[in-house]
Amino acid sequence: MSSEPPLDPYKPSLFELLSSTQLSSLLPPSLHYLLTVATHRHPRHLLPILNSFHELHALLFLAIEHHYLTTYSSSFVENFYSLKRERALPPAIGSLRLTAEGANASLREATKLTTKDVWKNIAVLVGIPYLKRRLDESAEINAPRALLGANYTRMPPNPTLRQRFLHYYRWFLTNVYPSVNAAYYFSILAFNLRYLFSNSKSGSGVYSDPFLWLIGTRIRRLSQADFQAFEALANAPSSTTPGGNLGIRSLLDPRLAMGRLGAGLKLLLPTSIFALKFLEWWHASDFARQLSRKATEGLELPPPIISYTPSATTPSKLASSSKPESASPASPEDKSSEEPINPPVSTLTHLPIYVVPAPSSSSTESLENCPICLQEITTPTACQTGYVYCYT
């Protein structure tokens, strides 16, 4: 019992790692959804960005993750959970962190990520998720094509280099990628179970992800030495400059600009999560429906009207169109019905708004006729308001 190593307080639980991974995987689809909604309002400017969303997102997060890895030794989301990444130590050296000097500054410097380790982690954080999203999207697009038969999947005669590449790429998506995707998730599950049921109290040699095992990086909790180093780094610019005011030079320094951007994103992340969850609850709750129903109850909004004057060509067109029918005498009721009517004009489309009056319930004949063509109803079709019209 006494030879058993004590529990490592800096080893994060599997649920902390899964929470950070899940939050990181939810960021791209959330940003893509917001960009899609904004593109409907401004398609001219945002449509090219939406078409290249995956590439632009990868470039943006490459810069963000590089800043966080070089400054805090953690990814953007892991820093939110007070986690960090460090180089894996051999089991004999890894047990030193359980002693009193295990979390000091010297050990922190020994396990700090080098430049090579930073780019390896960027490949895992940005490159592999980008490749996974691209392959998933291509597989989803190619799936209906593969179900149509061999006529749509065989290579065309005399193929070009591009056609040959697309043929083999689609063959890979249909025959190989499902197995690769299953092996990807199975390996993650196996590493998670091994991390969860590991007997190593210090976590030495135990990885929660197969890609972290490949690059020799582990995820740990932040120690007191880490917080002291971050505090010293935050106070460094104000101590080097008299008065702490860098002026316009601070706006041109990329390191300071990325630091301010990272600090802003760190505050924006929990705020945006709270806002999205609140909007999700609001749109799904009955309370919002009741409020909207009470607000619009008994409210009749007239159509938008602007001043409208018929053009000068309208009477002449009406006269020319009525010449063939002038041989037959017209009753006063027909003359009154043929008089031009000034309809209201929409302020958005600037087109006339023609409104069909509701059928009167005074006569049975008016209820049996179509309120649009005023003839006997053929192929009755009911609208949402309950009125019946002709389908044609």
Secondary structure, DSSP 8 states (H G I E B T S, - for coil): -TTS----TTS--HHHHHHHHHHHHHHHHHHHHHHHHHHHH-HHHHHHHHHTHHHHHHHHHHHHHHHHHHHHSS-HHHHHTTEEEEE---HHHHGGGGSTTTTSHHHHHHT---HHHHHHHHIIIIIHHHHHHHHHHHHHHHHHHHTT-GGGTS--SS--HHHHHHHHHHHIIIIIHHHHHHHHHHHHHHHHHHHHT---SS-TT--SSHHHHHHTEEEEE--HHHHHHHHHHHHHHHHHSGGG--TTHHHH-HHHHHHHHHHHHHHHHHHHHHHHHHHHHHHHSHHHHHHHHHHSTT-------------THHHHHHHHHHSTTTTS---HHHHHHHS-----B-TTT--B--------SS-HHHHHB-TTT-SB-SSEEE-TTS-EEE--
